[in-house]
């Protein structure tokens, strides 16, 4: 990668996070603008609904009061007729009216003569006589000729001793002229008794007012501790000049801004007015908007947290990208420094990469050969000129069956048509259990065929190359931990910065990332341990197996106790030639696996045995655990191979690969057999002293 590419990455570290934050802020602004518009529309909708509701209430009450007044008028006419033509039955007629008529038993009936003296009353005796000639509802008929139902302002009744509305009809004298007044008195509450059933707001009200501006009735009767019935309303109210309509104004009683709807009662100088406070409408709007406001606040916070988190992660990823570039560059330098030719091919045999040594030996220029078939380019014939069938090519066989191969006695062909003898290895590249390619490591062994000195030199070169390869594996694994530590540190800083305010999904994602980093670190550590086997150790020496086993058991003491396991060991103490640390690790891995993969229905029982076989010792570690299927027993010795999932048992899948490597370094072999009653027998051989 060029310096310009690195500069672009460095720029993205600054630009991309700022862009992400800007997009997050823009998204929050758009959300709040949308919410403001929605709130305005919601307020207007609730206002329109309130106007419709108030108009319906006014219409309902206008109909109800109109029916009530019509009933009162009919009753007054009926009683007037009985008073004039059949006065002896008047009391009976009044009883029937109070029992069956409109408005019902709450009506009070009084009859005055032409001079205003009470001649009949359902409220009190008329002796001594009481005169009502001074009352407006009596004077209306005394002084005028209109034969209509008169609805008075609320007055304190002289008989009832409470505020009543007097509804009167004129009585004609037998020879013409004013002969008296029939009075039907009702409570103001009677006119508006159905208001609780028409669904107004908490501070809603319905009032009945005359065109004289005096309130006849109101529900509720009081507002803010003040009696409204009998109050005179402002003259500027539109319902005194118009028959139907709505408007917004400040209430004359409570001083609150209200919405009003009104309707004139046909045939009577009365108007019904329904109202609700604007504050109640705003409260209704708030009840609808408040949950959305909470959700919007949470959403905005989540967007900002997400944007900041993405910005932080983007910056971290950009830094990790640079670090990964550095790792790759070092890896490329190591590959180029290796003396052996290294070619990578895909499953179709096409060259994916070739290091400098490979290109030099094969006579290729820089970049030449990539994408072409390696067999057709450099492995098409045997050294004696016979054609080499591609189906028999070890590289293609390894790509097919996933088996590593080491080949000698063959030749590779250069670009100029010349050949040279090689020894090479084919190692499969496995991902998720599937072969995705092959690494072909080869060396020119021409000098081995010329002289013993050349052979000896080639062997030294081979040994050095193997050491370099091992060092490469060690250095590569060690260097990989550095960017991984950086990832873990920044993830920890992000988690600490977010604290308890993290979105549950984000907290879960961070947990996954931290867990993955920890598992990767464990894999690298195990790889380092694996690569250290046989590196820099002293020559084999006499080792007492009983001592190596005892040290391994001491290391596993806590795990054995926690699992309730028992370990049986033999009494004799054979001596083998080997490395004491590696043999201790061998026992520790095998017994640790027996404890870890124990059967859930029985406590672990582990038995160690050994016996002499000619020039070697056969060692057997038997357990009663979950066992290993026969078709998996070879695979479990591979690196990173696990039968149980990570959620069932911890581990990286390297332990048995370490065991095989230790045994094979000691010149032995290791295999697995069935144990009687369930479990496994791990058998391996070690050379006797």
DRENVO-838501 format. One record per residue (C-alpha): x, y, z. Coordinates in nm, 2 decimals. Example, Ala and Ser with C-alpha at 12.3 -4.5 7.8 and 13.67 -1.06 7.14 Angstrom:
2
   east  north     up
   1.23  -0.45   0.78
   1.37  -0.11   0.71
END
This chain:
689
   east  north     up
   0.00   0.00   0.00
   0.12   0.35  -0.09
   0.18   0.64   0.14
  -0.12   0.81  -0.03
  -0.34   0.53   0.07
  -0.23   0.56   0.43
  -0.29   0.94   0.41
  -0.64   0.88   0.29
  -0.71   0.65   0.58
  -0.57   0.91   0.82
  -0.80   1.17   0.67
  -1.10   0.93   0.70
  -1.02   0.90   1.07
  -1.11   1.27   1.11
  -1.37   1.32   0.83
  -1.59   1.01   0.86
  -1.66   1.04   1.24
  -1.75   1.41   1.19
  -1.98   1.32   0.90
  -2.15   1.05   1.10
  -2.22   1.30   1.39
  -2.34   1.56   1.14
  -2.58   1.31   0.99
  -2.70   1.21   1.34
  -2.77   1.57   1.43
  -2.95   1.63   1.10
  -3.17   1.33   1.16
  -3.25   1.45   1.51
  -3.34   1.80   1.37
  -3.57   1.65   1.11
  -3.74   1.43   1.37
  -3.81   1.73   1.59
  -3.93   1.94   1.30
  -4.17   1.66   1.20
  -4.28   1.64   1.56
  -4.35   2.02   1.58
  -4.56   2.00   1.26
  -4.74   1.70   1.40
  -4.81   1.88   1.73
  -4.96   2.18   1.54
  -5.18   1.95   1.34
  -5.29   1.76   1.65
  -5.38   2.09   1.83
  -5.58   2.20   1.53
  -5.76   1.87   1.51
  -5.85   1.87   1.88
  -5.97   2.23   1.84
  -6.19   2.14   1.55
  -6.32   1.83   1.73
  -6.40   2.06   2.03
  -6.59   2.30   1.81
  -6.80   2.02   1.67
  -6.85   1.88   2.02
  -6.96   2.22   2.15
  -7.20   2.27   1.86
  -7.35   1.93   1.92
  -7.39   2.01   2.28
  -7.56   2.34   2.20
  -7.79   2.17   1.96
  -7.87   1.90   2.21
  -7.95   2.15   2.48
  -8.14   2.38   2.25
  -8.36   2.08   2.16
  -8.40   1.97   2.52
  -8.48   2.32   2.65
  -8.71   2.38   2.36
  -8.91   2.07   2.45
  -8.91   2.17   2.81
  -9.05   2.52   2.73
  -9.31   2.38   2.49
  -9.42   2.14   2.77
  -9.44   2.43   3.02
  -9.63   2.64   2.77
  -9.88   2.36   2.71
  -9.92   2.30   3.08
  -9.98   2.67   3.14
 -10.25   2.69   2.88
 -10.42   2.38   3.02
 -10.42   2.51   3.38
 -10.54   2.85   3.25
 -10.83   2.68   3.08
 -10.92   2.49   3.39
 -10.89   2.80   3.62
 -11.13   2.99   3.40
 -11.39   2.72   3.31
 -11.37   2.46   3.59
 -11.20   2.61   3.89
 -11.33   2.35   4.13
 -11.11   2.09   3.95
 -10.80   2.31   3.94
 -10.62   2.14   4.23
 -10.69   1.80   4.07
 -10.55   1.93   3.74
 -10.24   2.06   3.92
 -10.18   1.72   4.07
 -10.21   1.55   3.74
  -9.97   1.80   3.59
  -9.71   1.75   3.86
  -9.75   1.37   3.83
  -9.76   1.33   3.45
  -9.68   1.65   3.28
  -9.38   1.85   3.17
  -9.15   1.95   3.34
  -9.28   1.71   3.62
  -9.31   1.71   4.00
  -9.05   1.98   4.04
  -9.28   2.25   3.89
  -9.45   2.49   4.13
  -9.79   2.64   4.03
  -9.92   2.98   4.14
 -10.22   3.18   4.02
 -10.26   3.56   4.07
 -10.57   3.77   4.02
 -10.59   4.08   3.82
 -10.45   4.29   4.10
 -10.15   4.05   4.16
 -10.28   3.87   4.47
 -10.20   3.50   4.50
 -10.51   3.30   4.48
 -10.36   2.95   4.45
 -10.01   2.81   4.52
  -9.86   2.46   4.55
  -9.58   2.61   4.76
  -9.76   2.78   5.06
 -10.10   2.88   5.18
 -10.24   3.19   5.02
 -10.38   3.32   5.35
 -10.29   3.58   5.45
 -10.28   3.69   5.09
  -9.94   3.78   4.92
  -9.92   4.03   4.64
  -9.69   3.99   4.34
  -9.79   4.30   4.14
  -9.44   4.43   4.17
  -9.28   4.13   4.00
  -9.17   4.17   3.63
  -9.34   3.86   3.52
  -9.67   3.98   3.66
  -9.63   4.33   3.54
  -9.55   4.20   3.18
  -9.91   4.07   3.16
 -10.07   4.36   3.35
  -9.92   4.62   3.12
  -9.92   4.44   2.79
 -10.16   4.24   2.57
  -9.91   3.98   2.44
 -10.05   3.63   2.51
  -9.72   3.45   2.51
  -9.52   3.24   2.75
  -9.30   3.48   2.95
  -8.97   3.34   3.09
  -8.85   3.56   3.37
  -8.50   3.62   3.50
  -8.41   3.40   3.81
  -8.57   3.56   4.12
  -8.60   3.46   4.48
  -8.94   3.30   4.52
  -9.16   3.45   4.80
  -9.32   3.11   4.86
  -9.03   2.88   4.75
  -8.76   3.08   4.93
  -8.51   2.99   4.66
  -8.41   3.11   4.32
  -8.67   3.01   4.06
  -8.75   3.09   3.69
  -9.11   3.21   3.66
  -9.28   3.10   3.34
  -9.62   3.28   3.30
  -9.93   3.30   3.08
 -10.19   3.58   3.08
 -10.55   3.50   3.20
 -10.82   3.69   3.02
 -11.11   3.83   3.22
 -11.46   3.70   3.13
 -11.55   4.03   2.96
 -11.20   4.10   2.82
 -10.89   4.26   2.96
 -10.64   4.13   3.21
 -10.78   3.88   3.45
 -10.47   3.73   3.62
 -10.15   3.53   3.57
 -10.08   3.15   3.57
  -9.72   3.10   3.70
  -9.52   2.78   3.66
  -9.19   2.81   3.85
  -8.90   2.58   3.80
  -8.54   2.56   3.94
  -8.27   2.70   3.70
  -8.10   2.36   3.73
  -8.41   2.19   3.57
  -8.34   2.35   3.24
  -7.98   2.21   3.22
  -8.02   1.88   3.40
  -7.89   1.68   3.10
  -7.56   1.86   3.08
  -7.35   1.59   3.26
  -7.45   1.35   2.98
  -7.33   1.55   2.68
  -6.95   1.49   2.73
  -6.79   1.83   2.78
  -6.44   1.88   2.92
  -6.34   1.92   3.29
  -6.42   2.29   3.28
  -6.69   2.28   3.02
  -7.02   2.46   3.08
  -7.37   2.51   2.93
  -7.56   2.83   3.00
  -7.91   2.95   2.90
  -7.93   3.33   2.87
  -8.20   3.57   2.76
  -8.16   3.83   2.49
  -8.18   4.07   2.79
  -7.82   3.93   2.86
  -7.92   3.78   3.20
  -7.82   3.41   3.26
  -8.13   3.20   3.33
  -7.95   2.87   3.40
  -7.60   2.72   3.39
  -7.43   2.39   3.46
  -7.23   2.40   3.67
  -7.41   2.68   3.86
  -7.08   2.81   4.01
  -6.75   2.89   3.85
  -6.45   2.96   4.07
  -6.67   3.00   4.38
  -6.90   3.26   4.20
  -7.27   3.21   4.13
  -7.33   3.26   3.76
  -7.71   3.23   3.74
  -7.86   3.58   3.73
  -7.54   3.74   3.61
  -7.56   3.99   3.33
  -7.33   3.90   3.03
  -7.13   4.15   2.82
  -7.32   4.31   2.54
  -7.05   4.23   2.28
  -7.12   3.85   2.28
  -7.22   3.75   1.92
  -7.50   3.52   2.04
  -7.71   3.83   2.13
  -7.72   3.93   1.76
  -7.68   3.60   1.57
  -7.88   3.28   1.60
  -7.60   3.01   1.55
  -7.22   3.02   1.56
  -6.89   2.96   1.73
  -6.62   3.19   1.86
  -6.32   3.22   2.10
  -6.32   3.47   2.38
  -6.22   3.52   2.74
  -6.49   3.39   2.98
  -6.67   3.67   3.17
  -6.67   3.46   3.49
  -6.34   3.28   3.52
  -6.12   3.49   3.30
  -6.00   3.19   3.10
  -5.99   3.17   2.72
  -6.28   2.96   2.60
  -6.43   2.82   2.28
  -6.80   2.89   2.25
  -7.09   2.74   2.05
  -7.44   2.89   2.07
  -7.79   2.84   1.93
  -8.10   3.05   1.96
  -8.41   2.86   2.10
  -8.68   2.90   1.84
  -8.99   3.11   1.94
  -8.83   3.23   2.26
  -8.59   3.51   2.34
  -8.33   3.27   2.48
  -8.00   3.13   2.36
  -7.81   2.82   2.46
  -7.43   2.86   2.50
  -7.18   2.57   2.54
  -6.81   2.63   2.62
  -6.48   2.46   2.70
  -6.16   2.62   2.82
  -5.87   2.62   2.57
  -5.65   2.50   2.86
  -5.86   2.18   2.87
  -5.79   2.14   2.49
  -5.42   2.19   2.54
  -5.43   1.94   2.82
  -5.60   1.69   2.59
  -5.33   1.76   2.33
  -5.06   1.71   2.59
  -5.20   1.38   2.69
  -5.17   1.27   2.32
  -4.84   1.43   2.26
  -4.66   1.35   2.59
  -4.60   0.98   2.51
  -4.48   1.07   2.17
  -4.25   1.34   2.32
  -4.10   1.08   2.56
  -4.05   0.83   2.27
  -3.91   1.11   2.05
  -3.66   1.21   2.33
  -3.55   0.85   2.37
  -3.52   0.82   1.99
  -3.32   1.14   1.96
  -3.09   1.03   2.24
  -3.05   0.69   2.08
  -2.97   0.84   1.74
  -2.71   1.07   1.90
  -2.56   0.78   2.10
  -2.56   0.56   1.79
  -2.40   0.84   1.58
  -2.13   0.91   1.85
  -2.07   0.53   1.89
  -2.04   0.48   1.51
  -1.81   0.78   1.49
  -1.60   0.64   1.77
  -1.60   0.29   1.62
  -1.52   0.43   1.27
  -1.22   0.61   1.41
  -1.11   0.30   1.59
  -1.16   0.09   1.28
  -0.96   0.33   1.08
  -0.67   0.31   1.33
  -0.70  -0.07   1.33
  -0.69  -0.06   0.95
  -0.36   0.11   0.96
  -0.23  -0.13   1.22
  -0.36  -0.42   1.00
  -0.17  -0.27   0.71
   0.14  -0.26   0.92
   0.10  -0.63   1.02
   0.04  -0.72   0.66
   0.34  -0.53   0.55
   0.56  -0.70   0.81
   0.41  -1.04   0.70
   0.49  -0.96   0.34
   0.85  -0.87   0.44
   0.88  -1.19   0.63
   0.74  -1.39   0.33
   0.98  -1.21   0.09
   1.27  -1.28   0.33
   1.21  -1.65   0.34
   1.45  -1.85   0.12
   1.19  -2.11   0.02
   0.94  -2.06  -0.26
   0.59  -2.02  -0.13
   0.29  -2.02  -0.36
  -0.07  -2.01  -0.26
  -0.33  -2.16  -0.49
  -0.71  -2.18  -0.47
  -0.91  -2.50  -0.50
  -0.90  -2.48  -0.88
  -0.52  -2.47  -0.87
  -0.49  -2.10  -0.97
  -0.20  -1.91  -0.82
  -0.31  -1.66  -0.56
   0.03  -1.53  -0.44
   0.40  -1.62  -0.48
   0.69  -1.48  -0.28
   1.01  -1.35  -0.42
   1.20  -1.68  -0.38
   0.93  -1.87  -0.57
   0.93  -1.61  -0.86
   1.31  -1.62  -0.87
   1.33  -2.01  -0.88
   1.05  -2.03  -1.14
   1.18  -1.75  -1.35
   0.87  -1.53  -1.31
   0.87  -1.15  -1.32
   0.69  -0.94  -1.06
   0.32  -1.03  -1.05
   0.36  -1.30  -1.32
   0.18  -1.63  -1.27
  -0.09  -1.50  -1.05
  -0.43  -1.62  -1.17
  -0.27  -1.90  -1.38
  -0.27  -2.28  -1.32
   0.04  -2.37  -1.12
   0.05  -2.73  -1.25
   0.03  -2.62  -1.61
   0.30  -2.36  -1.55
   0.56  -2.55  -1.35
   0.46  -2.91  -1.28
   0.34  -3.04  -1.61
   0.61  -3.31  -1.67
   0.83  -3.54  -1.47
   1.20  -3.50  -1.47
   1.24  -3.78  -1.73
   1.00  -3.60  -1.97
   0.69  -3.80  -1.90
   0.37  -3.60  -1.88
   0.25  -3.54  -1.53
  -0.13  -3.59  -1.52
  -0.30  -3.31  -1.33
  -0.52  -3.56  -1.15
  -0.21  -3.71  -0.98
  -0.06  -3.38  -0.88
  -0.01  -3.37  -0.50
  -0.12  -3.00  -0.48
  -0.45  -3.09  -0.65
  -0.50  -3.39  -0.43
  -0.45  -3.18  -0.12
  -0.70  -2.93  -0.24
  -0.94  -3.22  -0.29
  -0.90  -3.43   0.03
  -0.75  -3.17   0.27
  -0.45  -3.39   0.35
  -0.11  -3.23   0.39
   0.17  -3.39   0.18
   0.55  -3.37   0.17
   0.69  -3.46  -0.17
   1.05  -3.52  -0.28
   1.22  -3.65  -0.60
   1.02  -3.43  -0.84
   1.11  -3.13  -1.06
   0.96  -2.79  -1.12
   0.98  -2.62  -1.46
   1.11  -2.27  -1.51
   0.96  -2.01  -1.74
   1.25  -2.06  -1.99
   1.18  -2.44  -2.01
   1.46  -2.55  -1.78
   1.38  -2.77  -1.47
   1.53  -2.81  -1.12
   1.48  -3.08  -0.86
   1.25  -2.98  -0.56
   1.12  -3.10  -0.24
   0.79  -2.94  -0.15
   0.50  -2.95   0.10
   0.13  -2.90   0.03
  -0.07  -2.77   0.32
  -0.44  -2.72   0.30
  -0.60  -2.38   0.40
  -0.91  -2.47   0.59
  -1.19  -2.23   0.68
  -1.50  -2.34   0.86
  -1.41  -2.70   0.80
  -1.38  -2.65   0.42
  -1.06  -2.64   0.21
  -1.03  -2.31   0.04
  -0.68  -2.34  -0.10
  -0.33  -2.49  -0.06
   0.00  -2.34   0.04
   0.29  -2.49  -0.16
   0.63  -2.45   0.00
   0.91  -2.57  -0.22
   1.29  -2.56  -0.23
   1.55  -2.63  -0.50
   1.75  -2.94  -0.40
   1.99  -2.93  -0.70
   2.29  -2.91  -0.48
   2.18  -3.23  -0.28
   2.23  -3.43  -0.60
   2.58  -3.30  -0.68
   2.78  -3.39  -0.37
   2.75  -3.49  -0.01
   2.87  -3.14   0.09
   2.59  -3.00  -0.11
   2.35  -3.24   0.06
   2.48  -3.14   0.40
   2.45  -2.77   0.31
   2.10  -2.82   0.18
   2.01  -2.99   0.51
   2.14  -2.70   0.71
   1.95  -2.46   0.49
   1.64  -2.67   0.54
   1.69  -2.67   0.91
   1.74  -2.30   0.91
   1.43  -2.25   0.69
   1.22  -2.46   0.93
   1.35  -2.25   1.21
   1.26  -1.93   1.02
   0.92  -2.07   0.95
   0.87  -2.15   1.32
   1.01  -1.81   1.41
   0.77  -1.66   1.15
   0.47  -1.84   1.32
   0.59  -1.72   1.66
   0.66  -1.36   1.56
   0.34  -1.34   1.35
   0.13  -1.47   1.65
   0.31  -1.25   1.89
   0.27  -0.94   1.67
  -0.10  -1.02   1.62
  -0.16  -0.97   1.99
  -0.06  -0.60   1.97
  -0.35  -0.48   1.75
  -0.58  -0.72   1.94
  -0.48  -0.55   2.27
  -0.56  -0.22   2.11
  -0.91  -0.34   2.00
  -0.98  -0.47   2.35
  -0.86  -0.15   2.52
  -1.08   0.07   2.30
  -1.38  -0.15   2.34
  -1.34  -0.13   2.72
  -1.31   0.25   2.69
  -1.63   0.26   2.48
  -1.81   0.04   2.74
  -1.69   0.26   3.02
  -1.78   0.58   2.84
  -2.14   0.46   2.77
  -2.18   0.33   3.13
  -2.54   0.24   3.21
  -2.68   0.46   2.93
  -2.61   0.22   2.66
  -2.89   0.09   2.44
  -2.95  -0.28   2.52
  -2.86  -0.38   2.16
  -2.54  -0.18   2.16
  -2.44  -0.32   2.50
  -2.50  -0.67   2.36
  -2.29  -0.59   2.05
  -2.01  -0.46   2.26
  -2.03  -0.78   2.47
  -2.00  -0.99   2.16
  -1.70  -0.78   2.04
  -1.52  -0.81   2.38
  -1.59  -1.18   2.40
  -1.45  -1.23   2.04
  -1.14  -1.03   2.13
  -1.08  -1.24   2.44
  -1.13  -1.56   2.24
  -0.89  -1.44   1.97
  -0.63  -1.36   2.24
  -0.67  -1.71   2.39
  -0.63  -1.86   2.04
  -0.31  -1.65   1.98
  -0.17  -1.75   2.32
  -0.24  -2.12   2.25
  -0.08  -2.07   1.91
   0.23  -1.93   2.07
   0.24  -2.22   2.31
   0.20  -2.46   2.02
   0.48  -2.29   1.82
   0.71  -2.30   2.12
   0.71  -2.68   2.14
   1.06  -2.79   2.05
   1.20  -2.44   2.01
   1.53  -2.38   2.20
   1.49  -2.69   2.42
   1.79  -2.89   2.55
   1.84  -3.25   2.41
   1.62  -3.52   2.56
   1.71  -3.64   2.90
   1.59  -3.91   3.14
   1.25  -3.82   3.27
   1.05  -4.00   3.55
   0.70  -4.03   3.42
   0.56  -4.04   3.78
   0.72  -3.70   3.85
   0.58  -3.54   3.52
   0.24  -3.69   3.61
   0.25  -3.56   3.97
   0.34  -3.21   3.85
   0.05  -3.21   3.60
  -0.19  -3.32   3.88
  -0.07  -3.04   4.10
  -0.15  -2.79   3.82
  -0.50  -2.95   3.79
  -0.57  -2.98   4.16
  -0.85  -2.71   4.17
  -1.02  -2.83   3.85
  -1.02  -3.19   3.98
  -1.16  -3.10   4.32
  -1.43  -2.88   4.17
  -1.54  -3.16   3.93
  -1.53  -3.42   4.21
  -1.30  -3.63   4.00
  -1.07  -3.91   4.10
  -0.74  -4.00   3.93
  -0.58  -4.34   3.97
  -0.21  -4.36   3.90
   0.02  -4.66   3.88
   0.27  -4.74   4.16
   0.58  -4.80   3.95
   0.80  -4.52   3.81
   0.93  -4.58   3.45
   1.19  -4.35   3.30
   1.17  -4.23   2.94
   1.39  -4.01   2.72
   1.23  -3.67   2.67
   1.16  -3.32   2.77
   1.01  -3.29   3.13
   0.81  -2.97   3.06
   0.66  -3.11   2.74
   0.57  -3.44   2.91
   0.41  -3.26   3.20
   0.20  -3.05   2.95
   0.11  -3.38   2.77
  -0.04  -3.53   3.09
  -0.20  -3.20   3.19
  -0.38  -3.16   2.86
  -0.51  -3.52   2.86
  -0.63  -3.53   3.22
  -0.76  -3.17   3.19
  -0.97  -3.27   2.89
  -1.10  -3.58   3.08
  -1.22  -3.34   3.36
  -1.36  -3.08   3.12
  -1.55  -3.32   2.89
  -1.70  -3.53   3.17
  -2.04  -3.70   3.15
  -2.32  -3.50   3.31
  -2.47  -3.80   3.48
  -2.16  -3.94   3.66
  -1.85  -3.81   3.84
  -1.52  -3.82   3.64
  -1.31  -4.14   3.70
  -0.97  -4.12   3.54
  -0.71  -4.39   3.53
  -0.34  -4.37   3.42
  -0.16  -4.68   3.32
   0.18  -4.77   3.15
   0.36  -5.08   3.05
   0.69  -5.16   2.87
   0.68  -5.25   2.50
   1.02  -5.35   2.36
   1.21  -5.02   2.34
   0.92  -4.79   2.43
   0.66  -4.73   2.70
   0.29  -4.75   2.62
   0.09  -4.49   2.83
  -0.29  -4.51   2.85
  -0.52  -4.24   3.00
  -0.87  -4.37   3.04
  -1.18  -4.16   3.13
  -1.56  -4.22   3.17
  -1.66  -3.90   2.99
  -1.88  -3.82   2.69
  -1.65  -4.00   2.45
  -1.54  -3.92   2.09
  -1.71  -4.07   1.79
  -1.48  -4.31   1.59
  -1.51  -4.10   1.27
  -1.39  -3.79   1.46
  -1.09  -3.93   1.64
  -0.84  -3.83   1.38
  -0.99  -3.48   1.33
  -0.97  -3.39   1.70
  -0.59  -3.39   1.68
  -0.60  -3.11   1.43
  -0.54  -2.75   1.53
  -0.85  -2.55   1.63
  -1.07  -2.86   1.61
  -1.35  -2.89   1.86
  -1.64  -3.13   1.90
  -1.83  -2.93   2.17
  -1.95  -2.58   2.12
  -1.79  -2.28   2.30
  -2.11  -2.25   2.51
  -2.07  -2.60   2.64
  -1.70  -2.61   2.73
  -1.43  -2.35   2.72
  -1.12  -2.40   2.50
  -0.96  -2.32   2.17
  -0.92  -2.66   2.02
  -0.54  -2.67   2.03
  -0.49  -2.90   2.33
  -0.49  -3.23   2.15
  -0.28  -3.08   1.87
  -0.02  -3.00   2.13
  -0.04  -3.35   2.26
   0.02  -3.50   1.92
   0.31  -3.26   1.85
   0.47  -3.35   2.19
   0.44  -3.72   2.13
   0.57  -3.71   1.77
   0.86  -3.49   1.88
   0.95  -3.77   2.12
   0.94  -4.02   1.84
   0.61  -4.18   1.94
   0.25  -4.18   1.82
  -0.09  -4.11   1.98
  -0.43  -4.25   1.91
  -0.78  -4.29   2.07
  -0.97  -4.61   2.16
  -1.31  -4.68   2.32
  -1.32  -4.72   2.70
  -1.53  -5.00   2.85
  -1.85  -4.86   2.99
  -1.82  -4.53   2.80
  -1.55  -4.27   2.76
  -1.21  -4.28   2.58
  -0.87  -4.43   2.61
  -0.59  -4.20   2.50
  -0.29  -4.42   2.41
   0.06  -4.30   2.32
   0.41  -4.43   2.31
   0.74  -4.28   2.44
   1.09  -4.41   2.39
   1.24  -4.58   2.69
   1.56  -4.43   2.83
END
